[in-house]
Amino acid sequence: MSDYKSAEAKEAESDRGAVALHALQAEVRFLRAVLLLCIVVLLVLLAAMRVGGCGRPVRALMVDGKLACYVPNEAAAERVRKGLLEEALGGLKNPAAIRERWEVVRPRVLSADEAMKLLRDKVHVQIEAFGIEVDGKVLLAVPTEADARQVLEMVKARFAPDRETLLAPPRFRQTVRLVHAVVASEELYRDPAKAVERLLGTGGQTYHTVRPGDNPSKIAARYGMKLTDLWSLNPGLRGRDL
């Protein structure tokens, strides 16, 4: 009977040990997960510090207020300064100094919005667009080919508002082509109406009825403009005779 109880006690003790071992293993797995999470968080923080400029104490060397270069830290900046002096002295012990204004500054890291604001006036964006070429010269550019065709139709409508009475559709006297063009963003005509005004002459179109004895020089003088300006507004007109 005692042997039976002893075996039963051993079995109960074994079960308790198994439960304890299982609990210990679960705790170890939990601690491993926590440790892994801490490592990941630490790596993320280190990466953020490096991107933000806090990971390394980088210094900028300024000469007369202009950026010369970057060095890893303050100590490196001082080594550069001393090295330049020692190199120039060539072993002499005379007092010496750098003539230019020497500054060591910690560069400020900008946010994306701040960087855009700073660089907006320093960079020039070029846009692929469609140009309207008149007699071999691109006069303006619009975003799409459809915009360019719309502008040309609007120009024709200015000269022939009532097309039903015409025997033939209106045509340009000059050679007009649509061409691919790359222009600065501020030079792109996004409004077709403004593009039409540009083609017809800024501020609208003025018509002149040619009279006997007229020539380009007289016409330009009558309207208070230079002969070259008259030519630019009338691409088909060249020379001093009509």
C-alpha positions, 0 to 999 in steps of 0.5 A: 500500500505504501509503495502505491502511495509513493508512486502516486506522489512521484507522479504528482511531483512529476506533473508539477515539474512539467507544469513549472517547466512549461510555465518557464518556457512560456516566460522565456519565449515572452522575454525573447519577444520583448527583447526582440521588440526592444531591439527593433525599437532601438534600431528604428530610433537610431535610424531616425536619429541618423536621418535627423542629423542627430546620429553624428555631430556633423559640422559644416566648415564655412569660409567667408560665409560660404559652405566649403565642406562637411566634416564628421565632428568638431574635433575633425574641424579643428584638425583641418584648421590646424593642419592648414596652418601647419602646412602653410608654416612649414615648421615655423613657430611664428604666429599665424591665422587664416585670413578668411572668416572661419566658422564651424557650424552644425548644419540644421536639418530641414523638414521636407516642407522647409526644404521645398520652401527654400529651394522653390526659387533656386530650381527651375522645373522644365515641362514637356509640352506642345509648342505652336511654331509659326514660320519656324519659331516656337511662340508659346507652349501649352500642356497638350496637343488638344490644347494647342489645336484648341488655341489655333481654332480660337485664333481662326474664330477671331478672324472668321467668327461667322464661318458659315458664310465663308466659301472655304475654311480659314487658313493661316497665311504663315506656316504653323506647326505643332511641335514637341517643346520643353519649357520652364513651368512659368512659361507654359500657357495653361489658359487657352485664352491667354495663349490666344492673346499671346499669338495675336499680340499681348493686350489684344489685336489691333488691325491696320488698313494699309493705305497708299504709300504705307510701308512697315516703318510708317505703320510702326511709327504711327502706332509708336512702336519699333519696326522690330516689334512690328515684325515680331507681331506679324511673322509674315511681314519682313523687310521695309516694303509691304 
